[in-house]
Amino acid sequence: MSERTFGVEEEFLLVDAEGRPAAAAPAVLRGSPEELQPELVTCQVESVTPVCGDVDELLGCLRDQRRQLVEGAAEKGLRLLATGTPPVEDTARLTPGARYRRIADHFRGLMDSVNVCGCHIHVGVPDRETGIGVLNHLRPWLPVLLALSANSPFAEGADTGYASWRYLAMSRWPSGGPPPFAESAEHYESLVGDMAQSGAVLDPANLYWDIRLSPRHPTVEVRVCDVAPTAEEAALLAVLVDGLAATARARLDSGETAEPVSQDVLRADLWRAARDGLAGQCVDPRTRSLRPAGETLLGLLDEVRPQLQDGAKEFAEQTLADVLARGGGAARQREVLARNGDFAEVVAFLAGQTKA
């Protein structure tokens, strides 16, 4: 197996003192390094780590990039939030640019759902055919990763009843949700081409599947996750995805094919994970049974543990234990609201958690 590498993209919200999304990304990012970038709307910023070889390197990059964005926001009197959806009213405005305007003109009312923040994890693959094999092996685990990351229970000042409202918002897009099982790289490209024929996809970067071959890098990109509450949890997601990818490649090398779980079944599993997050039930892809989400996550860790290396095993075990003890991001937000009854306290909690 070739050298293993991974990287993470994180999207964040900029909010004012009252917690309202602030159209300030250009001002906050002025003079920043190129790995800190604008997003589709002006109240969002994105960080992109370099290619990393181990969890210590990745965690250092994630912490440093969050620190830079927190400080840039503070200089403008704003706060940075790591949450999948704005807890209070959404006043998003489109970032200037011909590509963004083209997307808005084409997809129309769907633009109401773009002010959401995800965590995208890239794992390196030697070629696109191997990438398809990895993608197919990872597909059944997408609901488990979503349950772990679910961090968007609120929208427009109300509890949605879901742990990941962001996931439901992105599923409305014509290329949202899980990809179909691909027989080969050629089959994958033909599926994308057929979607482009209808206009459901404008360009390769406009493909919003929960997992895809990156259009720009030699990677498989997992896009199912909400932005993580903390840098440590973002690194945990990356370690688990890297472990799943390494497990997949080992099985591919031994001639084992992935289970072709149907797209409709997978969509149903993802809906349940978005609803419940860590606090409820999640389908275990090994047994196809509904189990407590925490137990299913421990099963995921068992699945990848033989492939974790360079301190990743100890980091994953400890960090996952911490998350299961504290509860997922959505549960933590709800606990603050239940304790204080005030969304201003939720915003303050999110800002402190992001900064920490």
C-alpha positions as CSV (number, residue, x, y, z in Angstrom):
1,M,0.0,0.0,0.0
2,S,1.3,3.5,-0.9
3,E,1.9,6.2,1.7
4,R,-1.2,7.2,3.6
5,T,-2.2,10.9,3.6
6,F,-5.2,12.9,4.6
7,G,-6.5,16.5,5.0
8,V,-9.5,18.3,6.2
9,E,-11.6,21.3,5.0
10,E,-13.7,23.0,7.7
11,E,-16.5,25.5,7.1
12,F,-17.4,28.1,9.8
13,L,-20.0,30.8,10.5
14,L,-19.2,34.4,11.2
15,V,-21.8,36.0,13.6
16,D,-22.3,39.3,15.3
17,A,-22.7,40.0,19.0
18,E,-26.4,38.8,18.8
19,G,-25.5,35.6,16.9
20,R,-26.8,36.8,13.6
21,P,-24.8,35.7,10.5
22,A,-22.4,38.5,9.5
23,A,-21.6,39.2,5.9
24,A,-17.9,39.8,6.8
25,A,-15.8,37.0,5.2
26,P,-13.9,39.4,2.8
27,A,-12.9,41.7,5.7
28,V,-12.0,38.9,8.1
29,L,-9.9,37.1,5.4
30,R,-8.1,40.1,4.1
31,G,-4.3,39.4,4.3
32,S,-4.9,35.7,5.4
33,P,-2.9,32.8,4.0
34,E,-4.4,31.0,1.0
35,E,-5.5,28.0,3.1
36,L,-8.2,30.3,4.7
37,Q,-10.8,31.0,2.1
38,P,-14.3,32.4,1.4
39,E,-17.3,30.2,0.8
40,L,-20.5,30.5,-1.2
41,V,-22.0,33.0,1.2
42,T,-20.3,36.0,2.8
43,C,-21.0,34.9,6.4
44,Q,-18.9,31.7,5.9
45,V,-15.2,31.1,5.9
46,E,-13.3,27.9,5.2
47,S,-10.0,26.4,6.3
48,V,-8.0,23.9,4.3
49,T,-5.2,21.9,5.9
50,P,-2.2,20.9,3.9
51,V,-1.7,17.2,3.1
52,C,-0.9,15.5,6.4
53,G,0.8,12.2,7.3
54,D,-0.2,11.6,10.9
55,V,-2.8,12.8,13.5
56,D,-0.4,15.1,15.4
57,E,0.4,17.0,12.2
58,L,-3.2,17.3,11.3
59,L,-4.4,18.3,14.8
60,G,-1.7,21.0,14.9
61,C,-2.9,22.4,11.6
62,L,-6.6,22.4,12.6
63,R,-5.9,24.2,15.9
64,D,-3.7,26.8,14.2
65,Q,-6.2,27.5,11.5
66,R,-9.1,27.8,13.9
67,R,-7.0,30.2,16.0
68,Q,-6.3,32.4,13.0
69,L,-9.9,32.6,12.0
70,V,-11.1,33.3,15.6
71,E,-8.6,36.1,15.9
72,G,-9.5,37.5,12.5
73,A,-13.2,37.5,13.5
74,A,-12.5,39.1,16.8
75,E,-10.7,42.0,15.2
76,K,-13.9,42.8,13.4
77,G,-16.0,42.5,16.6
78,L,-17.4,39.1,15.4
79,R,-17.3,35.5,16.6
80,L,-16.5,32.2,14.8
81,L,-18.9,29.3,15.3
82,A,-18.3,25.6,14.4
83,T,-21.9,24.6,13.9
84,G,-23.7,23.1,10.9
85,T,-26.5,25.7,10.8
86,P,-27.0,29.2,12.2
87,P,-28.8,28.9,15.5
88,V,-30.7,32.1,15.0
89,E,-32.0,34.1,12.0
90,D,-30.3,33.5,8.7
91,T,-29.3,36.6,6.7
92,A,-26.8,35.0,4.3
93,R,-25.7,36.9,1.2
94,L,-24.0,35.4,-1.8
95,T,-20.2,35.9,-2.1
96,P,-19.4,37.9,-5.3
97,G,-18.1,36.0,-8.2
98,A,-19.2,34.7,-11.6
99,R,-19.3,31.0,-10.6
100,Y,-21.3,31.7,-7.4
101,R,-23.8,33.8,-9.4
102,R,-24.1,31.1,-12.0
103,I,-24.9,28.5,-9.3
104,A,-27.5,30.9,-7.7
105,D,-29.2,31.6,-11.1
106,H,-29.4,27.9,-11.9
107,F,-30.5,26.4,-8.6
108,R,-32.8,29.3,-7.6
109,G,-34.7,28.7,-4.3
110,L,-32.3,25.9,-3.2
111,M,-29.9,28.7,-2.4
112,D,-31.9,29.2,0.8
113,S,-30.2,26.0,2.1
114,V,-26.5,26.9,1.4
115,N,-25.7,28.6,4.6
116,V,-24.6,25.4,6.3
117,C,-21.2,24.3,7.4
118,G,-19.6,20.9,6.8
119,C,-16.4,19.0,7.4
120,H,-14.8,17.5,4.3
121,I,-12.2,14.8,4.8
122,H,-9.8,13.8,2.0
123,V,-7.8,10.5,2.0
124,G,-5.1,9.9,-0.7
125,V,-5.5,7.2,-3.3
126,P,-3.0,6.2,-5.9
127,D,-5.5,6.2,-8.8
128,R,-9.2,6.7,-9.6
129,E,-9.9,3.0,-9.9
130,T,-8.6,2.4,-6.4
131,G,-10.6,5.5,-5.4
132,I,-13.8,3.9,-6.6
133,G,-13.1,0.7,-4.6
134,V,-12.5,2.8,-1.5
135,L,-15.6,4.9,-2.1
136,N,-17.7,1.7,-2.4
137,H,-16.4,0.2,0.8
138,L,-16.9,3.4,2.7
139,R,-20.5,4.0,1.5
140,P,-22.2,1.8,4.2
141,W,-20.3,3.7,7.0
142,L,-21.5,7.2,6.0
143,P,-24.5,7.1,8.4
144,V,-22.2,6.3,11.3
145,L,-19.9,9.2,10.4
146,L,-22.9,11.5,10.2
147,A,-24.2,10.4,13.6
148,L,-20.8,11.1,15.2
149,S,-20.5,14.5,13.6
150,A,-24.2,15.7,13.9
151,N,-23.9,19.3,15.1
152,S,-26.8,21.3,13.8
153,P,-30.0,20.9,15.8
154,F,-31.2,24.5,15.5
155,A,-32.3,26.8,12.6
156,E,-34.0,30.2,12.6
157,G,-34.2,30.2,16.4
158,A,-36.0,26.9,16.8
159,D,-35.2,23.3,17.5
160,T,-35.6,21.3,14.3
161,G,-36.0,17.9,16.0
162,Y,-33.0,16.7,14.1
163,A,-29.4,16.3,15.2
164,S,-28.1,17.3,11.8
165,W,-30.4,19.8,10.1
166,R,-27.5,20.7,7.8
167,Y,-27.7,17.2,6.3
168,L,-31.4,17.5,5.6
169,A,-30.8,20.9,3.9
170,M,-28.0,19.6,1.6
171,S,-30.1,16.5,0.7
172,R,-32.5,18.8,-1.1
173,W,-29.9,19.4,-3.9
174,P,-30.2,17.2,-7.0
175,S,-26.7,15.8,-6.3
176,G,-27.1,15.7,-2.5
177,G,-27.1,12.5,-0.5
178,P,-25.2,9.2,-1.0
179,P,-23.8,8.3,-4.4
180,P,-25.0,5.1,-6.2
181,F,-22.7,2.1,-6.2
182,A,-20.2,2.5,-9.0
183,E,-18.9,-0.6,-10.9
184,S,-15.7,1.2,-12.0
185,A,-14.2,4.6,-12.5
186,E,-15.6,4.7,-16.0
187,H,-19.1,3.9,-14.6
188,Y,-18.7,6.7,-12.0
189,E,-17.8,9.2,-14.7
190,S,-20.7,8.2,-16.8
191,L,-23.1,8.7,-13.8
192,V,-21.7,12.2,-13.3
193,G,-21.9,12.9,-17.0
194,D,-25.6,11.8,-17.1
195,M,-26.4,14.1,-14.2
196,A,-24.7,17.0,-16.0
197,Q,-26.9,16.4,-19.0
198,S,-29.9,17.4,-17.0
199,G,-28.2,20.3,-15.4
200,A,-28.3,18.7,-11.9
201,V,-24.5,19.2,-11.9
202,L,-22.9,22.3,-13.4
203,D,-19.3,21.3,-13.0
204,P,-17.3,18.6,-11.1
205,A,-17.0,20.8,-8.0
206,N,-20.8,21.2,-8.0
207,L,-21.3,17.5,-7.3
208,Y,-22.5,17.4,-3.7
209,W,-22.6,13.6,-3.1
210,D,-21.8,12.6,0.5
211,I,-18.7,10.9,-0.8
212,R,-17.0,11.5,-4.1
213,L,-13.7,11.4,-6.0
214,S,-12.2,14.8,-5.6
215,P,-12.3,16.8,-8.8
216,R,-9.0,18.5,-8.0
217,H,-6.9,16.1,-5.9
218,P,-6.0,12.4,-6.0
219,T,-8.3,11.7,-3.1
220,V,-11.6,10.3,-2.0
221,E,-13.5,13.1,-0.3
222,V,-16.0,12.3,2.4
223,R,-18.5,15.2,2.7
224,V,-21.2,13.7,4.9
225,C,-20.1,15.3,8.2
226,D,-21.3,18.5,9.9
227,V,-18.4,20.8,10.9
228,A,-17.0,19.3,14.1
229,P,-17.4,21.2,17.4
230,T,-13.7,21.1,18.2
231,A,-10.4,20.6,16.4
232,E,-10.0,17.3,18.3
233,E,-13.3,15.9,17.0
234,A,-12.4,17.0,13.4
235,A,-9.2,15.1,13.7
236,L,-11.1,12.1,15.1
237,L,-13.3,12.1,12.0
238,A,-10.3,12.2,9.8
239,V,-8.6,9.3,11.6
240,L,-11.7,7.1,11.3
241,V,-12.1,7.9,7.6
242,D,-8.4,7.2,7.0
243,G,-8.8,3.9,8.9
244,L,-11.8,3.0,6.8
245,A,-9.9,3.8,3.6
246,A,-6.9,1.7,4.7
247,T,-9.2,-1.2,5.6
248,A,-10.9,-0.9,2.2
249,R,-7.6,-0.9,0.3
250,A,-6.4,-4.0,2.3
251,R,-9.6,-5.8,1.3
252,L,-9.3,-4.7,-2.3
253,D,-5.8,-6.1,-2.4
254,S,-7.2,-9.4,-1.1
255,G,-9.8,-9.4,-3.9
256,E,-12.8,-8.6,-1.6
257,T,-15.6,-6.6,-3.2
258,A,-17.7,-4.1,-1.4
259,E,-21.3,-4.8,-0.5
260,P,-23.5,-2.9,-3.0
261,V,-25.9,-1.4,-0.5
262,S,-28.7,0.3,-2.5
263,Q,-28.8,4.1,-2.7
264,D,-32.4,4.1,-1.3
265,V,-31.5,2.0,1.7
266,L,-28.4,4.1,2.4
267,R,-30.5,7.3,2.1
268,A,-32.9,5.9,4.7
269,D,-30.0,5.0,7.1
270,L,-28.6,8.6,6.6
271,W,-32.0,10.1,7.5
272,R,-32.1,8.1,10.7
273,A,-28.5,9.2,11.6
274,A,-29.4,12.9,10.8
275,R,-32.4,12.7,13.1
276,D,-30.9,10.9,16.0
277,G,-27.2,11.8,16.0
278,L,-25.3,10.2,18.9
279,A,-28.3,10.4,21.2
280,G,-30.3,7.7,19.4
281,Q,-30.1,4.7,17.1
282,C,-27.9,4.1,14.1
283,V,-27.8,1.2,11.6
284,D,-24.7,-1.0,12.0
285,P,-23.5,-1.7,8.5
286,R,-21.9,-5.0,9.5
287,T,-25.2,-6.5,10.7
288,R,-27.8,-4.2,9.1
289,S,-29.4,-3.9,12.6
290,L,-30.4,-0.7,14.4
291,R,-28.3,-0.2,17.5
292,P,-27.5,2.6,19.9
293,A,-25.3,5.0,18.0
294,G,-22.5,4.8,20.6
295,E,-22.3,1.0,20.2
296,T,-22.2,1.3,16.4
297,L,-19.3,3.8,16.7
298,L,-17.4,1.5,18.9
299,G,-17.9,-1.1,16.2
300,L,-16.5,1.3,13.6
301,L,-13.4,1.7,15.9
302,D,-13.1,-2.0,16.1
303,E,-13.3,-2.2,12.3
304,V,-10.4,0.2,11.7
305,R,-8.2,-0.4,14.8
306,P,-5.8,-2.8,13.0
307,Q,-5.1,-0.1,10.4
308,L,-4.5,2.8,12.8
309,Q,-0.9,3.8,13.2
310,D,1.6,6.5,14.5
311,G,-0.4,7.2,17.7
312,A,-3.7,7.3,15.9
313,K,-5.1,4.3,17.7
314,E,-4.6,5.9,21.2
315,F,-5.9,9.3,20.0
316,A,-9.1,7.7,18.4
317,E,-9.8,5.6,21.5
318,Q,-9.4,8.5,23.9
319,T,-11.2,11.1,21.9
320,L,-14.1,8.9,21.0
321,A,-14.5,8.0,24.7
322,D,-14.6,11.7,25.6
323,V,-17.2,12.4,22.9
324,L,-19.4,9.5,24.0
325,A,-19.1,10.6,27.7
326,R,-20.0,14.3,26.9
327,G,-22.5,13.6,24.1
328,G,-22.4,14.7,20.5
329,G,-22.4,18.3,19.2
330,A,-26.2,18.5,18.8
331,A,-26.8,17.2,22.4
332,R,-24.4,19.7,23.8
333,Q,-26.1,22.6,22.1
334,R,-29.5,21.4,23.4
335,E,-28.2,21.1,26.9
336,V,-27.1,24.7,26.9
337,L,-30.5,25.9,25.6
338,A,-32.4,23.7,28.2
339,R,-30.3,25.1,31.0
340,N,-30.6,28.8,30.0
341,G,-33.6,29.0,27.6
342,D,-31.7,31.6,25.6
343,F,-30.1,31.2,22.1
344,A,-27.6,33.9,23.0
345,E,-26.1,31.5,25.5
346,V,-26.0,28.8,22.8
347,V,-24.1,31.2,20.5
348,A,-21.7,32.1,23.4
349,F,-21.2,28.4,24.1
350,L,-20.5,27.6,20.4
351,A,-18.0,30.5,20.2
352,G,-16.1,29.3,23.3
353,Q,-16.1,25.7,22.1
354,T,-14.8,26.6,18.7
355,K,-12.1,28.8,20.2
356,A,-11.0,26.1,22.6
